Amino acid sequence: MKKYQEALKYIFSYITDRKSLKTDPKLALARPKYLLKLLGNPQEKIRVVHVAGTSGKGSTAYIINRLLQSQGFNVGLSISPHIIDIRERCQINNRFISEEEFTQAFQEIIPSIEETNKSKYGRASYFDILIAFAFYLFRKKKVDFSVVETGLGGLYDSTNTINNRKKIAVITKIGLDHQWYLGNTYSKIAFQKAGIIQKGNSVITIDQKKYVLDVFNKRIKEKKAKLFLIKQGINIKNIKIDKNKTQFDFQFHNISLPKIKLGLIGFHQAENAGEALAALIVASQQFHFIINKEKIYKILKNAFFPGRFEIIQRNTHDIILDGAHNQQKMKTFLKNLINLYPNIKFNFLISFSSGKDQISTLLGMLKEIIPYAQQVYITEFRLVKQDNNHKAITFARIKSVLDKLRFSNFTHIKDAASFINRVAKQNANPLVITGSLYLISSLYKQIQKLKIDKMTRSRHFVKGII
């Protein structure tokens, strides 16, 4: 296995259908634990910040990663799904490792993968392998901290293999998503997310629904963990947004940070950054380092996370990308959108992952979109290089819901890439591309190839740098 493409081919051979996730969840956690044991339990030998939640966990993990880097630490970051490159799942100091490094390190874990496949726990999953690889790589590279985003849920998630008492657990907003797997109530989903809380952990979460916090507090009490609750109006104040940044004041413990400028856009990003800042402060107390405030301001100002309320400003019209994929995320996204673009109707290019095909889920998201839509363009995607074989809900399915909602200004777009190229040359209302991070992923390279007249930031997703 001397070539990077051969390594990828091996990894992609473990991609399955979503139906395979409905196996015994306890076995699903035992398997990555066994694989990591064969690798020497690297996850127990590094400092870990573990991030779960329904909305904002990817952005929060990214911001924590950047904040720790700002203080001079070497930091590993594992996020999912990836937008462009699989190495987003095992990046170090905000950069991809080289293809050669990836291939060499991955080759070292293959014997353990094969042994796991032959064990009583069964064949490893794509996600098991990439999480085990991330932990192995971070240990091998001797990072100071690793920031790890959960995949699905928390309790039985492949990332939930860390038993270190010094782990910092961060849980973002809870909403109704992946109900087929996590449960159909806030309390059931909160129970799954709270599963990342282990004995003695420091736990950071945002103030939210009482019955969600009740679930968290029960788990915290059982595990003798310690809660740090971040509240708007107390810890986070004076939030303002524009097309370039989010500005807010932050106060936590003895740290005061007025007028923070964050490169990520949205009122919700102030909450995500608030949790991330609290994680940094808790880490400083737990691991005894002094925080440099000036470096915090600098790193947050330049923060950039692809596909999360990303605005491309053009002379003809703006293109806005956001991977909102449940009603809670869609509502939050649109609140920010209309704040920045008041009294405007938008053209929406949408697609939803097949896991969102429940009528109630589709109704919820489409009800949020319709009041602001001039025209809705419905497309489809199929991705075969993510953790499962992801395909989009059919046009017919979405059409049936729009018919129920008595909305008729919609069109089926079979070739989304060509459509974007065509629309980019027209004077039109802003184009919003949303509904799934997998949709963003399938189109991202195409969007970045457009001849851009002017961007919100002079930043692109540069190969090797996020």
C-alpha positions as CSV (number, residue, x, y, z in Angstrom):
1,M,0.0,0.0,0.0
2,K,2.5,2.6,-1.2
3,K,0.0,4.8,-2.9
4,Y,-2.6,7.2,-1.4
5,Q,-5.3,6.1,-3.8
6,E,-4.8,2.5,-2.8
7,A,-5.3,3.6,0.9
8,L,-8.5,5.4,-0.1
9,K,-9.7,2.4,-2.1
10,Y,-9.3,0.2,1.0
11,I,-11.1,2.7,3.2
12,F,-14.0,3.1,0.8
13,S,-14.5,-0.7,0.7
14,Y,-15.9,-0.3,4.2
15,I,-18.7,2.0,3.1
16,T,-22.2,0.4,3.6
17,D,-25.8,1.3,3.4
18,R,-27.5,3.3,6.2
19,K,-29.6,0.2,7.1
20,S,-26.5,-1.4,8.6
21,L,-26.6,1.2,11.4
22,K,-29.7,-0.5,12.8
23,T,-27.6,-3.3,14.3
24,D,-27.1,-3.7,18.1
25,P,-25.8,-0.3,19.2
26,K,-23.8,-1.8,22.1
27,L,-21.9,-3.9,19.6
28,A,-21.4,-0.8,17.5
29,L,-19.4,0.7,20.4
30,A,-17.6,-2.5,21.5
31,R,-16.1,-2.8,18.0
32,P,-14.2,0.5,17.9
33,K,-13.1,-0.1,21.5
34,Y,-11.6,-3.4,20.5
35,L,-9.9,-1.9,17.4
36,L,-8.4,0.9,19.6
37,K,-7.3,-1.7,22.2
38,L,-5.3,-3.4,19.4
39,L,-3.7,-0.1,18.6
40,G,-2.7,0.5,22.2
41,N,-5.6,2.7,23.2
42,P,-4.2,6.0,21.8
43,Q,-7.3,7.9,22.8
44,E,-6.4,7.4,26.4
45,K,-2.9,8.9,25.9
46,I,-3.9,12.3,24.6
47,R,-5.9,15.2,25.9
48,V,-9.4,15.1,24.3
49,V,-12.1,17.7,23.9
50,H,-15.2,15.7,22.8
51,V,-18.0,17.5,21.0
52,A,-21.6,16.3,20.6
53,G,-24.9,17.9,19.8
54,T,-27.6,18.3,17.1
55,S,-26.7,21.8,15.9
56,G,-23.4,23.5,15.7
57,K,-21.1,20.7,16.8
58,G,-18.9,20.9,13.7
59,S,-18.4,24.7,14.0
60,T,-17.9,24.4,17.8
61,A,-15.2,21.7,17.3
62,Y,-13.5,23.8,14.7
63,I,-13.5,26.9,16.9
64,I,-12.1,25.0,19.9
65,N,-9.4,23.6,17.7
66,R,-8.5,27.1,16.5
67,L,-8.5,28.6,20.0
68,L,-6.2,25.9,21.3
69,Q,-3.8,26.5,18.4
70,S,-3.9,30.3,19.2
71,Q,-2.3,29.5,22.5
72,G,0.6,27.7,20.9
73,F,-0.6,24.1,21.2
74,N,-0.4,21.4,18.5
75,V,-4.0,20.3,17.9
76,G,-5.6,17.4,16.1
77,L,-9.1,17.9,14.8
78,S,-11.5,15.2,13.6
79,I,-14.8,16.3,12.0
80,S,-17.5,14.6,10.0
81,P,-18.7,14.6,7.3
82,H,-15.8,16.0,5.3
83,I,-16.7,18.6,2.6
84,I,-13.8,18.1,0.1
85,D,-11.1,15.8,1.4
86,I,-11.1,12.8,3.7
87,R,-8.1,14.3,5.5
88,E,-10.5,16.8,7.1
89,R,-11.2,14.0,9.5
90,C,-7.6,13.8,10.8
91,Q,-6.1,17.3,10.3
92,I,-3.4,18.7,12.5
93,N,-3.0,22.5,13.2
94,N,-5.7,23.2,10.6
95,R,-3.8,21.6,7.8
96,F,-4.1,18.3,6.1
97,I,-1.3,15.8,6.6
98,S,0.4,14.9,3.3
99,E,-0.9,12.1,1.2
100,E,2.4,10.3,1.9
101,E,2.0,10.7,5.6
102,F,-1.6,9.6,5.5
103,T,-0.7,6.5,3.5
104,Q,2.2,5.5,5.7
105,A,0.3,5.9,9.0
106,F,-2.8,4.2,7.7
107,Q,-0.8,1.2,6.5
108,E,0.3,0.8,10.1
109,I,-3.3,0.2,11.4
110,I,-4.4,-2.3,8.7
111,P,-3.4,-5.4,10.7
112,S,-5.5,-4.3,13.6
113,I,-8.5,-3.6,11.3
114,E,-8.2,-7.0,9.8
115,E,-7.9,-8.6,13.2
116,T,-11.1,-6.7,14.3
117,N,-12.9,-8.0,11.2
118,K,-12.2,-11.6,12.3
119,S,-13.2,-11.0,15.9
120,K,-16.6,-11.6,17.6
121,Y,-17.4,-7.9,17.1
122,G,-17.6,-8.2,13.3
123,R,-16.4,-6.1,10.4
124,A,-15.3,-2.6,11.3
125,S,-17.2,0.3,9.8
126,Y,-15.8,3.2,7.7
127,F,-16.4,5.5,10.7
128,D,-14.8,3.1,13.2
129,I,-11.7,3.0,11.0
130,L,-11.4,6.7,10.5
131,I,-11.9,7.6,14.1
132,A,-9.4,4.9,15.2
133,F,-7.0,6.3,12.6
134,A,-7.4,9.8,13.8
135,F,-6.7,8.8,17.4
136,Y,-3.7,6.7,16.3
137,L,-2.3,9.6,14.1
138,F,-2.8,12.2,16.9
139,R,-0.9,10.0,19.3
140,K,1.8,9.3,16.8
141,K,2.2,13.0,16.0
142,K,2.2,13.8,19.7
143,V,-0.5,16.5,19.6
144,D,-1.1,18.5,22.8
145,F,-4.9,18.3,22.3
146,S,-7.3,16.5,20.0
147,V,-10.8,17.9,19.3
148,V,-13.2,15.2,18.2
149,E,-16.7,15.7,16.8
150,T,-19.1,12.8,17.3
151,G,-20.7,11.2,14.2
152,L,-24.2,10.1,15.1
153,G,-25.5,10.5,18.7
154,G,-22.9,10.0,21.4
155,L,-23.6,7.1,23.7
156,Y,-22.9,4.4,21.1
157,D,-20.9,6.6,18.8
158,S,-17.5,5.3,17.6
159,T,-15.9,8.4,19.2
160,N,-17.2,7.5,22.6
161,T,-14.2,5.3,23.5
162,I,-12.4,7.8,25.9
163,N,-12.6,7.0,29.6
164,N,-10.0,9.6,30.7
165,R,-11.4,11.6,33.6
166,K,-9.7,14.8,32.3
167,K,-11.7,14.7,29.0
168,I,-13.7,17.9,28.4
169,A,-17.2,17.2,27.0
170,V,-19.0,19.9,25.0
171,I,-22.6,19.5,24.1
172,T,-24.3,22.0,21.7
173,K,-28.0,22.6,21.1
174,I,-30.2,19.6,21.0
175,G,-32.9,19.2,18.3
176,L,-34.9,16.6,16.5
177,D,-32.7,14.9,14.0
178,H,-31.7,11.3,13.0
179,Q,-34.9,10.2,14.9
180,W,-34.9,6.8,13.2
181,Y,-31.7,6.1,15.2
182,L,-31.6,8.4,18.2
183,G,-35.3,8.6,19.2
184,N,-38.2,10.8,18.5
185,T,-38.2,13.2,21.5
186,Y,-35.8,15.8,22.8
187,S,-35.2,13.8,26.0
188,K,-34.3,10.6,24.1
189,I,-31.9,12.5,21.8
190,A,-30.4,14.4,24.8
191,F,-29.9,11.0,26.5
192,Q,-27.9,9.8,23.5
193,K,-25.8,13.0,23.3
194,A,-25.2,13.0,27.1
195,G,-23.6,9.5,26.7
196,I,-20.3,11.1,25.9
197,I,-20.1,12.3,29.6
198,Q,-17.8,10.0,31.5
199,K,-16.7,9.8,35.1
200,G,-15.1,13.0,36.3
201,N,-15.4,14.9,33.0
202,S,-15.8,18.7,32.7
203,V,-19.0,19.3,30.8
204,I,-19.8,22.5,28.9
205,T,-23.2,23.2,27.3
206,I,-25.4,26.0,26.2
207,D,-28.5,27.0,28.1
208,Q,-31.5,25.2,26.4
209,K,-34.8,23.4,27.0
210,K,-35.3,22.5,30.7
211,Y,-36.1,18.8,29.9
212,V,-32.8,18.6,27.9
213,L,-30.8,20.1,30.8
214,D,-32.6,17.7,33.2
215,V,-31.2,14.8,31.1
216,F,-27.7,16.2,31.1
217,N,-27.8,16.9,34.9
218,K,-28.9,13.4,35.6
219,R,-26.0,12.0,33.7
220,I,-23.6,14.5,35.2
221,K,-24.6,13.5,38.7
222,E,-24.3,9.8,37.9
223,K,-20.8,10.3,36.5
224,K,-19.7,12.8,39.2
225,A,-18.9,15.3,36.4
226,K,-18.9,19.1,36.6
227,L,-21.2,21.3,34.6
228,F,-20.4,24.7,33.1
229,L,-23.5,26.3,31.6
230,I,-23.2,29.1,29.1
231,K,-26.1,31.6,28.8
232,Q,-27.0,34.3,26.4
233,G,-27.4,37.6,28.2
234,I,-24.9,36.5,30.9
235,N,-21.9,35.0,29.2
236,I,-22.7,36.0,25.7
237,K,-24.0,39.5,25.0
238,N,-24.6,42.2,22.3
239,I,-24.5,39.9,19.3
240,K,-24.4,41.6,15.9
241,I,-23.9,40.1,12.5
242,D,-23.0,41.4,9.0
243,K,-21.8,39.7,5.8
244,N,-18.3,39.4,7.0
245,K,-18.4,38.6,10.7
246,T,-20.3,38.0,14.0
247,Q,-19.5,40.4,16.8
248,F,-20.3,39.7,20.5
249,D,-19.1,40.2,24.1
250,F,-18.0,37.3,26.2
251,Q,-17.6,36.8,29.9
252,F,-16.8,33.6,31.8
253,H,-15.1,33.1,35.1
254,N,-12.4,35.8,35.4
255,I,-12.0,36.2,31.6
256,S,-13.7,39.2,29.9
257,L,-13.5,39.5,26.1
258,P,-15.5,42.5,24.7
259,K,-16.2,43.0,21.1
260,I,-15.0,39.7,19.7
261,K,-15.1,39.6,15.9
262,L,-15.7,36.1,14.6
263,G,-15.2,35.2,10.9
264,L,-18.1,32.8,11.0
265,I,-21.5,34.4,10.4
266,G,-24.7,34.0,12.5
267,F,-26.2,34.6,15.8
268,H,-25.9,30.9,16.5
269,Q,-22.1,31.1,15.8
270,A,-21.8,33.4,18.8
271,E,-23.3,30.6,20.9
272,N,-20.9,28.1,19.4
273,A,-18.0,30.4,20.0
274,G,-19.1,30.9,23.5
275,E,-19.0,27.2,24.3
276,A,-15.7,27.0,22.6
277,L,-14.2,29.8,24.6
278,A,-15.6,28.2,27.8
279,A,-13.8,25.0,26.8
280,L,-10.6,26.9,26.3
281,I,-10.9,28.5,29.7
282,V,-11.8,25.2,31.4
283,A,-8.8,23.6,29.7
284,S,-6.5,26.4,30.9
285,Q,-7.6,25.7,34.5
286,Q,-7.5,22.0,34.2
287,F,-4.1,21.8,32.4
288,H,-2.5,24.9,33.9
289,F,-1.7,27.3,31.1
290,I,-2.2,31.1,30.9
291,I,-4.5,32.4,28.2
292,N,-3.2,35.1,25.7
293,K,-6.3,37.2,25.0
294,E,-4.7,39.1,22.1
295,K,-4.2,35.8,20.2
296,I,-7.8,34.8,20.8
297,Y,-9.0,38.0,19.0
298,K,-6.7,37.4,16.1
299,I,-7.6,33.7,15.5
300,L,-11.4,34.2,15.8
301,K,-11.3,37.1,13.4
302,N,-9.9,34.9,10.7
303,A,-12.0,31.8,11.4
304,F,-13.4,30.1,8.3
305,F,-15.3,26.8,8.1
306,P,-16.5,25.8,4.6
307,G,-20.2,25.4,3.9
308,R,-21.4,27.0,7.1
309,F,-23.2,30.3,6.2
310,E,-20.5,30.9,3.6
311,I,-21.3,34.0,1.5
312,I,-19.8,34.4,-2.0
313,Q,-20.5,38.0,-3.1
314,R,-20.7,38.6,-6.8
315,N,-21.5,41.6,-9.0
316,T,-24.6,39.8,-10.3
317,H,-25.9,38.3,-7.0
318,D,-24.7,36.6,-3.8
319,I,-24.4,32.9,-3.4
320,I,-25.0,31.6,0.1
321,L,-24.0,28.1,1.2
322,D,-25.2,26.4,4.4
323,G,-25.6,22.7,5.2
324,A,-28.8,23.2,7.3
325,H,-30.4,19.7,7.4
326,N,-33.1,19.7,10.0
327,Q,-35.9,22.2,11.0
328,Q,-33.9,23.7,13.9
329,K,-30.9,24.4,11.7
330,M,-33.0,25.7,8.9
331,K,-34.9,28.0,11.1
332,T,-31.7,29.4,12.6
333,F,-30.1,29.7,9.2
334,L,-33.0,31.6,7.7
335,K,-33.2,33.9,10.8
336,N,-29.6,35.0,10.0
337,L,-30.3,35.1,6.3
338,I,-33.2,37.6,6.5
339,N,-31.3,39.7,9.0
340,L,-28.6,40.2,6.4
341,Y,-30.9,40.4,3.4
342,P,-34.1,42.1,4.6
343,N,-37.2,42.3,2.4
344,I,-35.7,40.0,-0.3
345,K,-36.9,36.8,-1.8
346,F,-34.3,34.1,-2.6
347,N,-33.8,31.4,-5.1
348,F,-33.2,28.2,-3.3
349,L,-31.3,25.2,-4.6
350,I,-32.2,22.4,-2.2
351,S,-31.7,18.7,-1.7
352,F,-32.1,16.5,1.4
353,S,-30.5,13.3,2.5
354,S,-32.6,10.2,2.2
355,G,-32.6,9.9,6.0
356,K,-34.9,12.9,6.1
357,D,-37.7,11.5,4.1
358,Q,-40.3,11.5,6.8
359,I,-43.2,13.8,5.9
360,S,-43.0,15.6,9.2
361,T,-39.2,16.3,8.7
362,L,-39.7,17.5,5.1
363,L,-42.7,19.6,6.1
364,G,-40.7,21.2,8.9
365,M,-37.8,22.3,6.7
366,L,-39.9,23.3,3.7
367,K,-42.3,25.4,5.8
368,E,-39.3,27.4,6.9
369,I,-38.1,28.0,3.4
370,I,-41.3,28.8,1.5
371,P,-42.0,32.3,3.0
372,Y,-38.7,33.6,1.7
373,A,-38.6,31.7,-1.6
374,Q,-38.9,33.4,-5.0
375,Q,-38.2,30.0,-6.7
376,V,-37.2,26.6,-5.3
377,Y,-34.9,24.4,-7.5
378,I,-34.9,20.8,-6.4
379,T,-31.9,18.7,-7.2
380,E,-30.4,15.3,-6.1
381,F,-27.0,14.0,-5.2
382,R,-25.3,10.7,-4.6
383,L,-22.1,10.4,-2.5
384,V,-20.2,7.2,-2.3
385,K,-17.1,8.4,-0.4
386,Q,-18.7,9.3,2.9
387,D,-19.5,7.1,5.9
388,N,-22.5,5.6,4.2
389,N,-23.8,5.5,0.6
390,H,-25.7,8.9,0.8
391,K,-28.3,9.7,-1.8
392,A,-30.9,12.4,-1.9
393,I,-34.7,12.3,-1.4
394,T,-36.3,12.1,-4.8
395,F,-37.9,15.0,-6.6
396,A,-41.3,13.3,-6.5
397,R,-41.1,13.0,-2.7
398,I,-40.3,16.7,-2.2
399,K,-42.9,17.7,-4.9
400,S,-45.6,15.9,-3.0
401,V,-44.8,17.9,0.2
402,L,-44.7,21.2,-1.7
403,D,-48.0,20.4,-3.2
404,K,-49.4,19.9,0.3
405,L,-48.1,23.3,1.2
406,R,-49.7,24.8,-1.9
407,F,-46.3,26.1,-3.2
408,S,-45.9,25.8,-7.0
409,N,-42.8,27.8,-7.9
410,F,-40.4,24.9,-8.0
411,T,-38.4,23.2,-10.7
412,H,-36.5,19.9,-11.0
413,I,-32.8,20.4,-11.7
414,K,-31.0,17.2,-12.8
415,D,-27.6,18.7,-13.3
416,A,-26.9,21.0,-10.4
417,A,-23.3,21.9,-11.5
418,S,-24.4,23.2,-14.9
419,F,-27.3,25.0,-13.2
420,I,-24.9,26.9,-10.9
421,N,-22.7,27.9,-13.8
422,R,-25.6,29.2,-15.7
423,V,-27.2,31.1,-12.8
424,A,-23.9,32.6,-11.8
425,K,-23.8,34.6,-15.0
426,Q,-27.3,36.1,-14.5
427,N,-28.5,39.1,-12.6
428,A,-30.8,37.5,-10.1
429,N,-32.0,37.3,-6.5
430,P,-29.5,35.7,-4.1
431,L,-29.0,32.0,-4.6
432,V,-29.2,29.9,-1.5
433,I,-27.8,26.4,-1.6
434,T,-28.9,24.4,1.4
435,G,-30.6,21.2,2.8
436,S,-27.6,19.0,3.4
437,L,-23.9,19.1,4.0
438,Y,-23.7,16.3,1.5
439,L,-25.3,18.6,-1.1
440,I,-22.7,21.2,-0.3
441,S,-19.9,18.6,-0.5
442,S,-21.1,17.4,-3.9
443,L,-21.0,20.9,-5.3
444,Y,-18.2,22.6,-3.4
445,K,-15.4,22.2,-5.9
446,Q,-17.7,23.3,-8.7
447,I,-18.7,26.5,-6.8
448,Q,-15.1,27.4,-6.0
449,K,-14.2,27.1,-9.7
450,L,-16.6,29.9,-10.6
451,K,-15.0,33.1,-11.7
452,I,-15.6,35.2,-8.6
453,D,-15.9,39.0,-9.0
454,K,-15.7,39.6,-5.3
455,M,-15.8,37.5,-2.2
456,T,-16.8,38.2,1.4
457,R,-13.3,37.2,2.3
458,S,-10.3,36.6,-0.1
459,R,-10.2,33.0,1.1
460,H,-10.8,29.8,-0.8
461,F,-10.6,26.3,0.4
462,V,-7.0,25.9,-0.4
463,K,-5.6,22.4,-0.8
464,G,-4.1,21.4,2.5
465,I,-5.4,24.4,4.4
466,I,-8.9,25.0,5.9
